[in-house]
Amino acid sequence: MQITSMLEDKKTPRASDIAYERLRTMIIDLQLSPGTTIDEMSLATEIGLGRTPVHEAVARLVIDRLITVLPRRGLMIAPIGLEQVRELFEARESIECGNAYFAVQHANEHDLRQLRVLVEIAENSREETDVLRFLEDDQRIHRFLASIIHNTYLQDATDRILWHNLRFWRFYFTTRRVQPGTLVSHQALLTALEQRDAQGAFDAMRTHIHMSRALLNELF
């Protein structure tokens, strides 16, 4: 009985983990708007959990830079502005171009077949200008590319950056209609990977990121 109880405990998520996942989703989905001031008691009431797990979740979200501490004033949902775009895309270029380069060395044929499927799905969303679906498809491609490398440091850094990237794009499309060229293709990246061209993959990712950054810059 004791062993069974211990196994069940391991499967049961902690309240702080549940709070963290819920709040992170609310921030990324813009249910909690950028720049909004918040307090832990209100957050606890909103998600139906206690103050302690919410406090622990908020501490993690501060580390993720999704919540900002305002000295002597409380907490704020991380703002989105031109300076934040600069920081995000410099980080993306530093990490994700490296991911593309190293993926050439680590990807096997099965990985490349899976990547091709993901790119084809994203291309369908892009051609249909289905923005929300494309954003999710785009995330899957970038996360999968990081997973190919089997490097936990790069995986963690990529995950954190992509949460911010998704939030920025959802914010962008609250005020902008999708236009031809707004949804950036991954085809050149896939071609370079399939040709085992590390520099080509690096350059394709860099171009992809620069095109995306230019669009977000226009917002400000």
SVG drawing of the C-alpha trace seen along z (x, -y; Angstrom):
<svg xmlns="http://www.w3.org/2000/svg" viewBox="-11 -52 40 54">
<polyline fill="none" stroke="black" stroke-width="0.4" points="0.0,0.0 2.8,-2.4 4.6,-1.8 1.3,-2.3 0.8,-5.6 4.3,-6.8 3.8,-6.0 0.5,-7.9 2.2,-10.9 4.8,-11.0 2.1,-11.1 0.1,-13.9 1.3,-17.3 2.1,-19.8 -0.2,-22.7 2.6,-25.1 3.3,-23.3 -0.4,-23.6 -0.4,-27.3 2.7,-27.9 1.3,-26.1 -2.1,-28.0 -0.5,-31.4 2.1,-30.9 -0.7,-29.9 -2.7,-33.0 0.3,-35.3 1.2,-33.8 -2.4,-33.7 -2.7,-37.4 -5.5,-36.7 -3.2,-38.7 -2.2,-41.7 1.3,-42.9 2.1,-45.8 -0.9,-45.0 -0.1,-45.3 -1.1,-42.2 -1.1,-40.8 -0.8,-37.3 -4.1,-37.3 -6.0,-38.2 -4.2,-35.6 -4.9,-32.9 -8.6,-33.8 -8.7,-33.8 -7.1,-30.4 -8.8,-28.8 -5.6,-27.9 -4.0,-28.9 -1.7,-31.9 1.4,-29.7 1.4,-27.8 0.7,-31.0 3.6,-32.7 5.9,-29.8 4.6,-30.0 5.1,-33.7 8.7,-33.3 9.3,-31.0 7.6,-33.3 9.8,-36.1 12.8,-34.0 11.2,-33.3 10.8,-37.0 7.1,-36.7 6.4,-38.7 8.3,-41.8 8.9,-42.9 8.3,-46.6 10.2,-47.7 7.8,-48.9 4.9,-48.7 4.2,-45.0 4.2,-42.9 3.5,-43.5 3.0,-41.2 6.1,-41.7 5.6,-44.5 6.0,-44.2 7.8,-47.0 10.6,-47.7 13.3,-47.1 11.8,-43.7 11.7,-42.8 15.4,-43.7 16.3,-41.5 14.1,-38.6 15.4,-38.5 19.0,-38.9 18.5,-35.9 16.7,-33.9 19.5,-34.6 22.2,-33.6 20.5,-30.3 18.3,-29.2 20.9,-29.7 23.1,-27.5 20.3,-24.9 19.9,-24.8 23.7,-24.4 24.0,-21.6 20.8,-19.9 22.6,-19.0 25.2,-17.1 22.7,-15.2 19.6,-14.7 19.0,-11.2 16.8,-10.3 13.8,-9.7 14.2,-13.1 14.3,-14.7 11.2,-12.9 9.4,-14.1 10.7,-17.7 9.4,-17.6 5.9,-16.6 6.0,-19.5 7.1,-22.0 4.4,-20.7 1.7,-21.2 3.0,-24.7 3.1,-25.5 -0.6,-24.5 -1.5,-26.8 0.6,-29.6 -1.1,-29.2 -4.5,-29.3 -3.4,-32.3 -4.7,-30.6 -2.7,-32.7 -3.3,-30.9 -2.8,-27.5 0.4,-28.7 1.8,-30.1 1.3,-26.7 2.8,-24.9 5.8,-27.3 6.4,-26.5 6.5,-22.8 9.1,-23.2 11.4,-25.3 11.0,-23.0 11.5,-19.9 14.7,-21.3 16.1,-21.9 15.1,-18.4 17.1,-16.8 20.3,-18.1 19.8,-16.2 21.2,-19.1 19.2,-19.9 20.9,-23.3 19.8,-24.4 16.4,-22.8 15.7,-24.7 16.9,-28.0 14.9,-27.4 11.7,-26.6 11.9,-29.8 12.6,-32.0 9.8,-30.4 7.2,-31.2 8.1,-34.8 8.1,-34.6 4.5,-33.1 3.3,-35.8 4.8,-38.6 3.2,-37.2 -0.2,-36.9 0.2,-40.5 1.2,-41.5 -1.9,-39.9 -4.3,-41.7 -3.7,-44.9 -2.4,-43.6 -4.2,-41.6 -2.2,-38.8 -0.7,-39.9 1.3,-38.0 4.8,-37.4 3.7,-37.9 3.9,-34.2 7.5,-33.3 8.2,-29.9 10.5,-27.3 11.1,-25.7 14.7,-27.0 15.6,-25.7 14.3,-22.3 16.1,-22.1 19.4,-23.0 19.0,-20.3 18.1,-17.7 21.2,-18.6 23.3,-18.3 24.4,-21.9 25.2,-23.3 26.1,-26.8 23.0,-26.9 20.8,-25.8 22.4,-28.5 21.9,-31.2 18.3,-30.1 17.4,-30.3 19.1,-33.7 17.1,-35.0 13.9,-33.6 14.5,-35.4 15.5,-38.7 12.3,-38.7 10.2,-38.0 12.0,-40.7 11.4,-43.3 7.6,-42.6 7.5,-43.1 9.6,-46.2 6.9,-47.8 4.5,-47.4 6.3,-50.0"/>
</svg>
